[in-house]
């Protein structure tokens, strides 16, 4: 990833967002729309993980 130097920082932000959404979903049991939209947002975060986090996990970044 020659054009993006801070993949670790981006990965950290993705993981923070994921954790916040998981907490929000767990607390939203009495608010169905919030629970449903949290699940949708988690699906998008999963795509970000596949794009960024896996690059770091498998050490595919051009250091």
PDBQT receptor file of N, H, CA, C and O in Angstrom, charges set to zero:
ATOM      1  N   UNK A   1       0.826  -1.170   0.000  1.00  0.00    +0.000 N 
ATOM      2  CA  UNK A   1       0.000   0.000   0.000  1.00  0.00    +0.000 C 
ATOM      3  C   UNK A   1       0.878   1.244   0.000  1.00  0.00    +0.000 C 
ATOM      4  O   UNK A   1       0.948   1.961   0.998  1.00  0.00    +0.000 OA
ATOM      5  N   UNK A   2       1.523   1.490  -1.082  1.00  0.00    +0.000 N 
ATOM      6  H   UNK A   2       1.466   0.907  -1.893  1.00  0.00    +0.000 HD
ATOM      7  CA  UNK A   2       2.460   2.590  -1.191  1.00  0.00    +0.000 C 
ATOM      8  C   UNK A   2       1.802   3.948  -1.004  1.00  0.00    +0.000 C 
ATOM      9  O   UNK A   2       2.444   4.878  -0.516  1.00  0.00    +0.000 OA
ATOM     10  N   UNK A   3       0.533   4.083  -1.383  1.00  0.00    +0.000 N 
ATOM     11  H   UNK A   3       0.011   3.328  -1.780  1.00  0.00    +0.000 HD
ATOM     12  CA  UNK A   3      -0.134   5.375  -1.325  1.00  0.00    +0.000 C 
ATOM     13  C   UNK A   3      -0.757   5.677   0.029  1.00  0.00    +0.000 C 
ATOM     14  O   UNK A   3      -1.297   6.767   0.220  1.00  0.00    +0.000 OA
ATOM     15  N   UNK A   4      -0.699   4.767   0.950  1.00  0.00    +0.000 N 
ATOM     16  H   UNK A   4      -0.261   3.882   0.794  1.00  0.00    +0.000 HD
ATOM     17  CA  UNK A   4      -1.309   4.987   2.251  1.00  0.00    +0.000 C 
ATOM     18  C   UNK A   4      -0.347   4.526   3.326  1.00  0.00    +0.000 C 
ATOM     19  O   UNK A   4      -0.138   3.328   3.514  1.00  0.00    +0.000 OA
ATOM     20  N   UNK A   5       0.237   5.480   4.028  1.00  0.00    +0.000 N 
ATOM     21  H   UNK A   5       0.067   6.454   3.875  1.00  0.00    +0.000 HD
ATOM     22  CA  UNK A   5       1.333   5.155   4.937  1.00  0.00    +0.000 C 
ATOM     23  C   UNK A   5       0.886   4.706   6.331  1.00  0.00    +0.000 C 
ATOM     24  O   UNK A   5       1.658   4.052   7.031  1.00  0.00    +0.000 OA
ATOM     25  N   UNK A   6      -0.318   5.033   6.748  1.00  0.00    +0.000 N 
ATOM     26  H   UNK A   6      -0.946   5.565   6.180  1.00  0.00    +0.000 HD
ATOM     27  CA  UNK A   6      -0.717   4.747   8.124  1.00  0.00    +0.000 C 
ATOM     28  C   UNK A   6      -1.832   3.697   8.202  1.00  0.00    +0.000 C 
ATOM     29  O   UNK A   6      -2.897   3.964   8.759  1.00  0.00    +0.000 OA
ATOM     30  N   UNK A   7      -1.592   2.529   7.657  1.00  0.00    +0.000 N 
ATOM     31  H   UNK A   7      -0.726   2.312   7.205  1.00  0.00    +0.000 HD
ATOM     32  CA  UNK A   7      -2.598   1.459   7.709  1.00  0.00    +0.000 C 
ATOM     33  C   UNK A   7      -2.886   1.021   9.139  1.00  0.00    +0.000 C 
ATOM     34  O   UNK A   7      -4.021   0.673   9.467  1.00  0.00    +0.000 OA
ATOM     35  N   UNK A   8      -1.875   1.037   9.981  1.00  0.00    +0.000 N 
ATOM     36  H   UNK A   8      -0.953   1.319   9.714  1.00  0.00    +0.000 HD
ATOM     37  CA  UNK A   8      -2.069   0.648  11.382  1.00  0.00    +0.000 C 
ATOM     38  C   UNK A   8      -3.052   1.595  12.062  1.00  0.00    +0.000 C 
ATOM     39  O   UNK A   8      -3.933   1.148  12.797  1.00  0.00    +0.000 OA
ATOM     40  N   UNK A   9      -2.912   2.891  11.825  1.00  0.00    +0.000 N 
ATOM     41  H   UNK A   9      -2.197   3.254  11.228  1.00  0.00    +0.000 HD
ATOM     42  CA  UNK A   9      -3.825   3.865  12.404  1.00  0.00    +0.000 C 
ATOM     43  C   UNK A   9      -5.246   3.688  11.904  1.00  0.00    +0.000 C 
ATOM     44  O   UNK A   9      -6.196   3.786  12.680  1.00  0.00    +0.000 OA
ATOM     45  N   UNK A  10      -5.399   3.427  10.614  1.00  0.00    +0.000 N 
ATOM     46  H   UNK A  10      -4.627   3.347   9.983  1.00  0.00    +0.000 HD
ATOM     47  CA  UNK A  10      -6.715   3.184  10.030  1.00  0.00    +0.000 C 
ATOM     48  C   UNK A  10      -7.322   1.917  10.634  1.00  0.00    +0.000 C 
ATOM     49  O   UNK A  10      -8.505   1.896  10.976  1.00  0.00    +0.000 OA
ATOM     50  N   UNK A  11      -6.528   0.882  10.763  1.00  0.00    +0.000 N 
ATOM     51  H   UNK A  11      -5.567   0.899  10.485  1.00  0.00    +0.000 HD
ATOM     52  CA  UNK A  11      -6.990  -0.366  11.362  1.00  0.00    +0.000 C 
ATOM     53  C   UNK A  11      -7.465  -0.141  12.796  1.00  0.00    +0.000 C 
ATOM     54  O   UNK A  11      -8.504  -0.667  13.195  1.00  0.00    +0.000 OA
ATOM     55  N   UNK A  12      -6.719   0.627  13.561  1.00  0.00    +0.000 N 
ATOM     56  H   UNK A  12      -5.875   1.054  13.237  1.00  0.00    +0.000 HD
ATOM     57  CA  UNK A  12      -7.119   0.923  14.938  1.00  0.00    +0.000 C 
ATOM     58  C   UNK A  12      -8.471   1.628  14.981  1.00  0.00    +0.000 C 
ATOM     59  O   UNK A  12      -9.300   1.331  15.841  1.00  0.00    +0.000 OA
ATOM     60  N   UNK A  13      -8.695   2.555  14.061  1.00  0.00    +0.000 N 
ATOM     61  H   UNK A  13      -8.022   2.796  13.362  1.00  0.00    +0.000 HD
ATOM     62  CA  UNK A  13      -9.969   3.270  14.007  1.00  0.00    +0.000 C 
ATOM     63  C   UNK A  13     -11.110   2.330  13.627  1.00  0.00    +0.000 C 
ATOM     64  O   UNK A  13     -12.201   2.412  14.191  1.00  0.00    +0.000 OA
ATOM     65  N   UNK A  14     -10.858   1.445  12.678  1.00  0.00    +0.000 N 
ATOM     66  H   UNK A  14      -9.971   1.379  12.220  1.00  0.00    +0.000 HD
ATOM     67  CA  UNK A  14     -11.874   0.463  12.279  1.00  0.00    +0.000 C 
ATOM     68  C   UNK A  14     -12.262  -0.403  13.471  1.00  0.00    +0.000 C 
ATOM     69  O   UNK A  14     -13.446  -0.649  13.704  1.00  0.00    +0.000 OA
ATOM     70  N   UNK A  15     -11.279  -0.860  14.218  1.00  0.00    +0.000 N 
ATOM     71  H   UNK A  15     -10.318  -0.661  14.030  1.00  0.00    +0.000 HD
ATOM     72  CA  UNK A  15     -11.558  -1.718  15.373  1.00  0.00    +0.000 C 
ATOM     73  C   UNK A  15     -12.304  -0.965  16.469  1.00  0.00    +0.000 C 
ATOM     74  O   UNK A  15     -13.147  -1.550  17.148  1.00  0.00    +0.000 OA
ATOM     75  N   UNK A  16     -12.008   0.334  16.656  1.00  0.00    +0.000 N 
ATOM     76  H   UNK A  16     -11.323   0.809  16.104  1.00  0.00    +0.000 HD
ATOM     77  CA  UNK A  16     -12.733   1.147  17.633  1.00  0.00    +0.000 C 
ATOM     78  C   UNK A  16     -14.192   1.299  17.225  1.00  0.00    +0.000 C 
ATOM     79  O   UNK A  16     -15.094   1.158  18.050  1.00  0.00    +0.000 OA
ATOM     80  N   UNK A  17     -14.416   1.586  15.955  1.00  0.00    +0.000 N 
ATOM     81  H   UNK A  17     -13.683   1.701  15.284  1.00  0.00    +0.000 HD
ATOM     82  CA  UNK A  17     -15.785   1.727  15.452  1.00  0.00    +0.000 C 
ATOM     83  C   UNK A  17     -16.543   0.417  15.633  1.00  0.00    +0.000 C 
ATOM     84  O   UNK A  17     -17.701   0.414  16.051  1.00  0.00    +0.000 OA
ATOM     85  N   UNK A  18     -15.887  -0.687  15.317  1.00  0.00    +0.000 N 
ATOM     86  H   UNK A  18     -14.947  -0.684  14.977  1.00  0.00    +0.000 HD
ATOM     87  CA  UNK A  18     -16.523  -2.002  15.463  1.00  0.00    +0.000 C 
ATOM     88  C   UNK A  18     -16.928  -2.243  16.916  1.00  0.00    +0.000 C 
ATOM     89  O   UNK A  18     -18.044  -2.687  17.186  1.00  0.00    +0.000 OA
ATOM     90  N   UNK A  19     -16.039  -1.956  17.833  1.00  0.00    +0.000 N 
ATOM     91  H   UNK A  19     -15.133  -1.595  17.613  1.00  0.00    +0.000 HD
ATOM     92  CA  UNK A  19     -16.333  -2.175  19.249  1.00  0.00    +0.000 C 
ATOM     93  C   UNK A  19     -17.495  -1.292  19.713  1.00  0.00    +0.000 C 
ATOM     94  O   UNK A  19     -18.369  -1.756  20.446  1.00  0.00    +0.000 OA
ATOM     95  N   UNK A  20     -17.510  -0.038  19.297  1.00  0.00    +0.000 N 
ATOM     96  H   UNK A  20     -16.800   0.339  18.702  1.00  0.00    +0.000 HD
ATOM     97  CA  UNK A  20     -18.609   0.854  19.662  1.00  0.00    +0.000 C 
ATOM     98  C   UNK A  20     -19.946   0.366  19.096  1.00  0.00    +0.000 C 
ATOM     99  O   UNK A  20     -20.970   0.431  19.775  1.00  0.00    +0.000 OA
ATOM    100  N   UNK A  21     -19.933  -0.115  17.866  1.00  0.00    +0.000 N 
ATOM    101  H   UNK A  21     -19.101  -0.168  17.314  1.00  0.00    +0.000 HD
ATOM    102  CA  UNK A  21     -21.169  -0.629  17.262  1.00  0.00    +0.000 C 
ATOM    103  C   UNK A  21     -21.654  -1.891  17.966  1.00  0.00    +0.000 C 
ATOM    104  O   UNK A  21     -22.858  -2.077  18.143  1.00  0.00    +0.000 OA
ATOM    105  N   UNK A  22     -20.749  -2.740  18.360  1.00  0.00    +0.000 N 
ATOM    106  H   UNK A  22     -19.771  -2.589  18.216  1.00  0.00    +0.000 HD
ATOM    107  CA  UNK A  22     -21.130  -3.950  19.104  1.00  0.00    +0.000 C 
ATOM    108  C   UNK A  22     -21.786  -3.564  20.422  1.00  0.00    +0.000 C 
ATOM    109  O   UNK A  22     -22.802  -4.144  20.805  1.00  0.00    +0.000 OA
ATOM    110  N   UNK A  23     -21.206  -2.584  21.118  1.00  0.00    +0.000 N 
ATOM    111  H   UNK A  23     -20.380  -2.113  20.806  1.00  0.00    +0.000 HD
ATOM    112  CA  UNK A  23     -21.786  -2.117  22.375  1.00  0.00    +0.000 C 
ATOM    113  C   UNK A  23     -23.150  -1.479  22.141  1.00  0.00    +0.000 C 
ATOM    114  O   UNK A  23     -24.090  -1.722  22.898  1.00  0.00    +0.000 OA
ATOM    115  N   UNK A  24     -23.259  -0.669  21.102  1.00  0.00    +0.000 N 
ATOM    116  H   UNK A  24     -22.495  -0.472  20.487  1.00  0.00    +0.000 HD
ATOM    117  CA  UNK A  24     -24.515  -0.006  20.781  1.00  0.00    +0.000 C 
ATOM    118  C   UNK A  24     -25.602  -1.029  20.463  1.00  0.00    +0.000 C 
ATOM    119  O   UNK A  24     -26.736  -0.906  20.927  1.00  0.00    +0.000 OA
ATOM    120  N   UNK A  25     -25.251  -2.029  19.675  1.00  0.00    +0.000 N 
ATOM    121  H   UNK A  25     -24.330  -2.128  19.298  1.00  0.00    +0.000 HD
ATOM    122  CA  UNK A  25     -26.212  -3.079  19.328  1.00  0.00    +0.000 C 
ATOM    123  C   UNK A  25     -26.693  -3.816  20.579  1.00  0.00    +0.000 C 
ATOM    124  O   UNK A  25     -27.882  -4.102  20.717  1.00  0.00    +0.000 OA
ATOM    125  N   UNK A  26     -25.774  -4.118  21.478  1.00  0.00    +0.000 N 
ATOM    126  H   UNK A  26     -24.808  -3.886  21.365  1.00  0.00    +0.000 HD
ATOM    127  CA  UNK A  26     -26.128  -4.841  22.700  1.00  0.00    +0.000 C 
ATOM    128  C   UNK A  26     -27.052  -4.021  23.593  1.00  0.00    +0.000 C 
ATOM    129  O   UNK A  26     -27.902  -4.582  24.284  1.00  0.00    +0.000 OA
ATOM    130  N   UNK A  27     -26.895  -2.711  23.586  1.00  0.00    +0.000 N 
ATOM    131  H   UNK A  27     -26.205  -2.255  23.025  1.00  0.00    +0.000 HD
ATOM    132  CA  UNK A  27     -27.703  -1.841  24.435  1.00  0.00    +0.000 C 
ATOM    133  C   UNK A  27     -29.019  -1.429  23.771  1.00  0.00    +0.000 C 
ATOM    134  O   UNK A  27     -29.848  -0.777  24.406  1.00  0.00    +0.000 OA
ATOM    135  N   UNK A  28     -29.220  -1.796  22.521  1.00  0.00    +0.000 N 
ATOM    136  H   UNK A  28     -28.547  -2.326  22.006  1.00  0.00    +0.000 HD
ATOM    137  CA  UNK A  28     -30.365  -1.311  21.754  1.00  0.00    +0.000 C 
ATOM    138  C   UNK A  28     -31.522  -2.304  21.691  1.00  0.00    +0.000 C 
ATOM    139  O   UNK A  28     -32.374  -2.190  20.810  1.00  0.00    +0.000 OA
ATOM    140  N   UNK A  29     -31.572  -3.243  22.575  1.00  0.00    +0.000 N 
ATOM    141  H   UNK A  29     -30.880  -3.336  23.291  1.00  0.00    +0.000 HD
ATOM    142  CA  UNK A  29     -32.609  -4.280  22.520  1.00  0.00    +0.000 C 
ATOM    143  C   UNK A  29     -34.015  -3.694  22.607  1.00  0.00    +0.000 C 
ATOM    144  O   UNK A  29     -34.949  -4.276  22.056  1.00  0.00    +0.000 OA
ATOM    145  N   UNK A  30     -34.191  -2.576  23.272  1.00  0.00    +0.000 N 
ATOM    146  H   UNK A  30     -33.433  -2.103  23.720  1.00  0.00    +0.000 HD
ATOM    147  CA  UNK A  30     -35.507  -1.943  23.398  1.00  0.00    +0.000 C 
ATOM    148  C   UNK A  30     -35.777  -0.952  22.279  1.00  0.00    +0.000 C 
ATOM    149  O   UNK A  30     -36.827  -0.309  22.263  1.00  0.00    +0.000 OA
ATOM    150  N   UNK A  31     -34.849  -0.821  21.347  1.00  0.00    +0.000 N 
ATOM    151  H   UNK A  31     -33.996  -1.344  21.360  1.00  0.00    +0.000 HD
ATOM    152  CA  UNK A  31     -34.971   0.147  20.254  1.00  0.00    +0.000 C 
ATOM    153  C   UNK A  31     -34.639  -0.585  18.952  1.00  0.00    +0.000 C 
ATOM    154  O   UNK A  31     -33.505  -0.520  18.479  1.00  0.00    +0.000 OA
ATOM    155  N   UNK A  32     -35.621  -1.279  18.370  1.00  0.00    +0.000 N 
ATOM    156  H   UNK A  32     -36.543  -1.332  18.754  1.00  0.00    +0.000 HD
ATOM    157  CA  UNK A  32     -35.374  -2.157  17.220  1.00  0.00    +0.000 C 
ATOM    158  C   UNK A  32     -34.676  -1.493  16.029  1.00  0.00    +0.000 C 
ATOM    159  O   UNK A  32     -33.825  -2.115  15.392  1.00  0.00    +0.000 OA
ATOM    160  N   UNK A  33     -35.022  -0.249  15.723  1.00  0.00    +0.000 N 
ATOM    161  H   UNK A  33     -35.714   0.256  16.240  1.00  0.00    +0.000 HD
ATOM    162  CA  UNK A  33     -34.391   0.426  14.583  1.00  0.00    +0.000 C 
ATOM    163  C   UNK A  33     -32.903   0.630  14.831  1.00  0.00    +0.000 C 
ATOM    164  O   UNK A  33     -32.088   0.474  13.922  1.00  0.00    +0.000 OA
ATOM    165  N   UNK A  34     -32.558   0.972  16.044  1.00  0.00    +0.000 N 
ATOM    166  H   UNK A  34     -33.220   1.099  16.783  1.00  0.00    +0.000 HD
ATOM    167  CA  UNK A  34     -31.145   1.167  16.386  1.00  0.00    +0.000 C 
ATOM    168  C   UNK A  34     -30.379  -0.149  16.319  1.00  0.00    +0.000 C 
ATOM    169  O   UNK A  34     -29.249  -0.202  15.834  1.00  0.00    +0.000 OA
ATOM    170  N   UNK A  35     -31.008  -1.202  16.812  1.00  0.00    +0.000 N 
ATOM    171  H   UNK A  35     -31.926  -1.159  17.206  1.00  0.00    +0.000 HD
ATOM    172  CA  UNK A  35     -30.370  -2.524  16.762  1.00  0.00    +0.000 C 
ATOM    173  C   UNK A  35     -30.154  -2.967  15.309  1.00  0.00    +0.000 C 
ATOM    174  O   UNK A  35     -29.083  -3.458  14.952  1.00  0.00    +0.000 OA
ATOM    175  N   UNK A  36     -31.172  -2.789  14.495  1.00  0.00    +0.000 N 
ATOM    176  H   UNK A  36     -32.042  -2.391  14.785  1.00  0.00    +0.000 HD
ATOM    177  CA  UNK A  36     -31.093  -3.197  13.093  1.00  0.00    +0.000 C 
ATOM    178  C   UNK A  36     -30.030  -2.390  12.333  1.00  0.00    +0.000 C 
ATOM    179  O   UNK A  36     -29.244  -2.953  11.570  1.00  0.00    +0.000 OA
ATOM    180  N   UNK A  37     -30.015  -1.090  12.545  1.00  0.00    +0.000 N 
ATOM    181  H   UNK A  37     -30.654  -0.633  13.164  1.00  0.00    +0.000 HD
ATOM    182  CA  UNK A  37     -29.040  -0.249  11.852  1.00  0.00    +0.000 C 
ATOM    183  C   UNK A  37     -27.619  -0.474  12.357  1.00  0.00    +0.000 C 
ATOM    184  O   UNK A  37     -26.660  -0.313  11.602  1.00  0.00    +0.000 OA
ATOM    185  N   UNK A  38     -27.480  -0.841  13.618  1.00  0.00    +0.000 N 
ATOM    186  H   UNK A  38     -28.259  -0.972  14.231  1.00  0.00    +0.000 HD
ATOM    187  CA  UNK A  38     -26.154  -1.194  14.146  1.00  0.00    +0.000 C 
ATOM    188  C   UNK A  38     -25.626  -2.438  13.447  1.00  0.00    +0.000 C 
ATOM    189  O   UNK A  38     -24.444  -2.518  13.114  1.00  0.00    +0.000 OA
ATOM    190  N   UNK A  39     -26.509  -3.406  13.228  1.00  0.00    +0.000 N 
ATOM    191  H   UNK A  39     -27.469  -3.340  13.499  1.00  0.00    +0.000 HD
ATOM    192  CA  UNK A  39     -26.109  -4.628  12.513  1.00  0.00    +0.000 C 
ATOM    193  C   UNK A  39     -25.689  -4.296  11.090  1.00  0.00    +0.000 C 
ATOM    194  O   UNK A  39     -24.713  -4.851  10.584  1.00  0.00    +0.000 OA
ATOM    195  N   UNK A  40     -26.415  -3.399  10.444  1.00  0.00    +0.000 N 
ATOM    196  H   UNK A  40     -27.207  -2.949  10.855  1.00  0.00    +0.000 HD
ATOM    197  CA  UNK A  40     -26.057  -2.995   9.080  1.00  0.00    +0.000 C 
ATOM    198  C   UNK A  40     -24.698  -2.297   9.060  1.00  0.00    +0.000 C 
ATOM    199  O   UNK A  40     -23.871  -2.546   8.183  1.00  0.00    +0.000 OA
ATOM    200  N   UNK A  41     -24.485  -1.431  10.029  1.00  0.00    +0.000 N 
ATOM    201  H   UNK A  41     -25.157  -1.229  10.741  1.00  0.00    +0.000 HD
ATOM    202  CA  UNK A  41     -23.204  -0.731  10.101  1.00  0.00    +0.000 C 
ATOM    203  C   UNK A  41     -22.065  -1.721  10.356  1.00  0.00    +0.000 C 
ATOM    204  O   UNK A  41     -20.971  -1.563   9.815  1.00  0.00    +0.000 OA
ATOM    205  N   UNK A  42     -22.321  -2.734  11.175  1.00  0.00    +0.000 N 
ATOM    206  H   UNK A  42     -23.210  -2.862  11.615  1.00  0.00    +0.000 HD
ATOM    207  CA  UNK A  42     -21.301  -3.766  11.427  1.00  0.00    +0.000 C 
ATOM    208  C   UNK A  42     -20.954  -4.526  10.153  1.00  0.00    +0.000 C 
ATOM    209  O   UNK A  42     -19.808  -4.938   9.974  1.00  0.00    +0.000 OA
ATOM    210  N   UNK A  43     -21.920  -4.716   9.271  1.00  0.00    +0.000 N 
ATOM    211  H   UNK A  43     -22.851  -4.381   9.416  1.00  0.00    +0.000 HD
ATOM    212  CA  UNK A  43     -21.640  -5.377   7.997  1.00  0.00    +0.000 C 
ATOM    213  C   UNK A  43     -20.693  -4.519   7.156  1.00  0.00    +0.000 C 
ATOM    214  O   UNK A  43     -19.797  -5.039   6.491  1.00  0.00    +0.000 OA
ATOM    215  N   UNK A  44     -20.898  -3.210   7.191  1.00  0.00    +0.000 N 
ATOM    216  H   UNK A  44     -21.625  -2.787   7.731  1.00  0.00    +0.000 HD
ATOM    217  CA  UNK A  44     -19.987  -2.317   6.457  1.00  0.00    +0.000 C 
ATOM    218  C   UNK A  44     -18.596  -2.313   7.073  1.00  0.00    +0.000 C 
ATOM    219  O   UNK A  44     -17.590  -2.275   6.364  1.00  0.00    +0.000 OA
ATOM    220  N   UNK A  45     -18.553  -2.351   8.381  1.00  0.00    +0.000 N 
ATOM    221  H   UNK A  45     -19.370  -2.381   8.956  1.00  0.00    +0.000 HD
ATOM    222  CA  UNK A  45     -17.260  -2.393   9.070  1.00  0.00    +0.000 C 
ATOM    223  C   UNK A  45     -16.531  -3.691   8.716  1.00  0.00    +0.000 C 
ATOM    224  O   UNK A  45     -15.307  -3.702   8.591  1.00  0.00    +0.000 OA
ATOM    225  N   UNK A  46     -17.266  -4.762   8.558  1.00  0.00    +0.000 N 
ATOM    226  H   UNK A  46     -18.260  -4.754   8.660  1.00  0.00    +0.000 HD
ATOM    227  CA  UNK A  46     -16.647  -6.038   8.162  1.00  0.00    +0.000 C 
ATOM    228  C   UNK A  46     -15.949  -5.899   6.812  1.00  0.00    +0.000 C 
ATOM    229  O   UNK A  46     -14.868  -6.451   6.607  1.00  0.00    +0.000 OA
ATOM    230  N   UNK A  47     -16.562  -5.170   5.905  1.00  0.00    +0.000 N 
ATOM    231  H   UNK A  47     -17.440  -4.721   6.071  1.00  0.00    +0.000 HD
ATOM    232  CA  UNK A  47     -15.932  -4.935   4.592  1.00  0.00    +0.000 C 
ATOM    233  C   UNK A  47     -14.646  -4.121   4.751  1.00  0.00    +0.000 C 
ATOM    234  O   UNK A  47     -13.653  -4.385   4.074  1.00  0.00    +0.000 OA
ATOM    235  N   UNK A  48     -14.669  -3.142   5.639  1.00  0.00    +0.000 N 
ATOM    236  H   UNK A  48     -15.476  -2.927   6.189  1.00  0.00    +0.000 HD
ATOM    237  CA  UNK A  48     -13.444  -2.377   5.905  1.00  0.00    +0.000 C 
ATOM    238  C   UNK A  48     -12.364  -3.276   6.497  1.00  0.00    +0.000 C 
ATOM    239  O   UNK A  48     -11.188  -3.158   6.155  1.00  0.00    +0.000 OA
ATOM    240  N   UNK A  49     -12.770  -4.164   7.378  1.00  0.00    +0.000 N 
ATOM    241  H   UNK A  49     -13.725  -4.260   7.657  1.00  0.00    +0.000 HD
ATOM    242  CA  UNK A  49     -11.807  -5.114   7.949  1.00  0.00    +0.000 C 
ATOM    243  C   UNK A  49     -11.187  -5.975   6.859  1.00  0.00    +0.000 C 
ATOM    244  O   UNK A  49      -9.977  -6.200   6.841  1.00  0.00    +0.000 OA
ATOM    245  N   UNK A  50     -12.022  -6.448   5.959  1.00  0.00    +0.000 N 
ATOM    246  H   UNK A  50     -13.005  -6.265   5.973  1.00  0.00    +0.000 HD
ATOM    247  CA  UNK A  50     -11.497  -7.278   4.876  1.00  0.00    +0.000 C 
ATOM    248  C   UNK A  50     -10.524  -6.485   4.006  1.00  0.00    +0.000 C 
ATOM    249  O   UNK A  50      -9.541  -7.033   3.507  1.00  0.00    +0.000 OA
ATOM    250  N   UNK A  51     -10.800  -5.203   3.827  1.00  0.00    +0.000 N 
ATOM    251  H   UNK A  51     -11.599  -4.757   4.232  1.00  0.00    +0.000 HD
ATOM    252  CA  UNK A  51      -9.940  -4.361   2.997  1.00  0.00    +0.000 C 
ATOM    253  C   UNK A  51      -8.644  -3.964   3.689  1.00  0.00    +0.000 C 
ATOM    254  O   UNK A  51      -7.583  -3.974   3.064  1.00  0.00    +0.000 OA
ATOM    255  N   UNK A  52      -8.710  -3.620   4.946  1.00  0.00    +0.000 N 
ATOM    256  H   UNK A  52      -9.572  -3.611   5.453  1.00  0.00    +0.000 HD
ATOM    257  CA  UNK A  52      -7.550  -3.052   5.640  1.00  0.00    +0.000 C 
ATOM    258  C   UNK A  52      -6.943  -4.008   6.654  1.00  0.00    +0.000 C 
ATOM    259  O   UNK A  52      -5.752  -4.312   6.596  1.00  0.00    +0.000 OA
ATOM    260  N   UNK A  53      -7.760  -4.478   7.576  1.00  0.00    +0.000 N 
ATOM    261  H   UNK A  53      -8.728  -4.232   7.623  1.00  0.00    +0.000 HD
ATOM    262  CA  UNK A  53      -7.242  -5.289   8.678  1.00  0.00    +0.000 C 
ATOM    263  C   UNK A  53      -6.566  -6.557   8.188  1.00  0.00    +0.000 C 
ATOM    264  O   UNK A  53      -5.542  -6.963   8.736  1.00  0.00    +0.000 OA
ATOM    265  N   UNK A  54      -7.123  -7.183   7.169  1.00  0.00    +0.000 N 
ATOM    266  H   UNK A  54      -7.956  -6.853   6.724  1.00  0.00    +0.000 HD
ATOM    267  CA  UNK A  54      -6.511  -8.413   6.658  1.00  0.00    +0.000 C 
ATOM    268  C   UNK A  54      -5.169  -8.152   5.994  1.00  0.00    +0.000 C 
ATOM    269  O   UNK A  54      -4.287  -9.010   6.020  1.00  0.00    +0.000 OA
ATOM    270  N   UNK A  55      -5.006  -6.983   5.403  1.00  0.00    +0.000 N 
ATOM    271  H   UNK A  55      -5.723  -6.286   5.382  1.00  0.00    +0.000 HD
ATOM    272  CA  UNK A  55      -3.707  -6.624   4.826  1.00  0.00    +0.000 C 
ATOM    273  C   UNK A  55      -2.653  -6.626   5.924  1.00  0.00    +0.000 C 
ATOM    274  O   UNK A  55      -1.548  -7.134   5.734  1.00  0.00    +0.000 OA
ATOM    275  N   UNK A  56      -2.997  -6.057   7.069  1.00  0.00    +0.000 N 
ATOM    276  H   UNK A  56      -3.895  -5.644   7.224  1.00  0.00    +0.000 HD
ATOM    277  CA  UNK A  56      -2.056  -6.031   8.188  1.00  0.00    +0.000 C 
ATOM    278  C   UNK A  56      -1.872  -7.410   8.801  1.00  0.00    +0.000 C 
ATOM    279  O   UNK A  56      -0.755  -7.797   9.145  1.00  0.00    +0.000 OA
ATOM    280  N   UNK A  57      -2.969  -8.153   8.940  1.00  0.00    +0.000 N 
ATOM    281  H   UNK A  57      -3.877  -7.839   8.661  1.00  0.00    +0.000 HD
ATOM    282  CA  UNK A  57      -2.891  -9.471   9.568  1.00  0.00    +0.000 C 
ATOM    283  C   UNK A  57      -2.006 -10.431   8.791  1.00  0.00    +0.000 C 
ATOM    284  O   UNK A  57      -1.305 -11.261   9.370  1.00  0.00    +0.000 OA
ATOM    285  N   UNK A  58      -2.050 -10.307   7.487  1.00  0.00    +0.000 N 
ATOM    286  H   UNK A  58      -2.620  -9.634   7.016  1.00  0.00    +0.000 HD
ATOM    287  CA  UNK A  58      -1.249 -11.206   6.655  1.00  0.00    +0.000 C 
ATOM    288  C   UNK A  58       0.028 -10.553   6.155  1.00  0.00    +0.000 C 
ATOM    289  O   UNK A  58       0.726 -11.094   5.297  1.00  0.00    +0.000 OA
ATOM    290  N   UNK A  59       0.324  -9.370   6.711  1.00  0.00    +0.000 N 
ATOM    291  H   UNK A  59      -0.243  -8.931   7.408  1.00  0.00    +0.000 HD
ATOM    292  CA  UNK A  59       1.560  -8.641   6.395  1.00  0.00    +0.000 C 
ATOM    293  C   UNK A  59       1.729  -8.451   4.893  1.00  0.00    +0.000 C 
ATOM    294  O   UNK A  59       2.785  -8.748   4.335  1.00  0.00    +0.000 OA
ATOM    295  N   UNK A  60       0.668  -7.949   4.240  1.00  0.00    +0.000 N 
ATOM    296  H   UNK A  60      -0.190  -7.708   4.694  1.00  0.00    +0.000 HD
ATOM    297  CA  UNK A  60       0.698  -7.742   2.798  1.00  0.00    +0.000 C 
ATOM    298  C   UNK A  60       1.023  -6.299   2.423  1.00  0.00    +0.000 C 
ATOM    299  O   UNK A  60       1.140  -5.980   1.240  1.00  0.00    +0.000 OA
ATOM    300  N   UNK A  61       1.169  -5.435   3.408  1.00  0.00    +0.000 N 
ATOM    301  H   UNK A  61       1.074  -5.694   4.370  1.00  0.00    +0.000 HD
ATOM    302  CA  UNK A  61       1.443  -4.026   3.134  1.00  0.00    +0.000 C 
ATOM    303  C   UNK A  61       2.879  -3.855   2.660  1.00  0.00    +0.000 C 
ATOM    304  O   UNK A  61       3.792  -4.530   3.137  1.00  0.00    +0.000 OA
ATOM    305  N   UNK A  62       3.059  -2.955   1.728  1.00  0.00    +0.000 N 
ATOM    306  H   UNK A  62       2.318  -2.407   1.341  1.00  0.00    +0.000 HD
ATOM    307  CA  UNK A  62       4.412  -2.613   1.275  1.00  0.00    +0.000 C 
ATOM    308  C   UNK A  62       4.999  -1.642   2.280  1.00  0.00    +0.000 C 
ATOM    309  O   UNK A  62       4.711  -0.446   2.229  1.00  0.00    +0.000 OA
ATOM    310  N   UNK A  63       5.803  -2.131   3.175  1.00  0.00    +0.000 N 
ATOM    311  H   UNK A  63       6.037  -3.103   3.216  1.00  0.00    +0.000 HD
ATOM    312  CA  UNK A  63       6.331  -1.284   4.255  1.00  0.00    +0.000 C 
ATOM    313  C   UNK A  63       7.242  -0.216   3.779  1.00  0.00    +0.000 C 
ATOM    314  O   UNK A  63       7.753   0.563   4.583  1.00  0.00    +0.000 OA
TER     315      UNK A  63
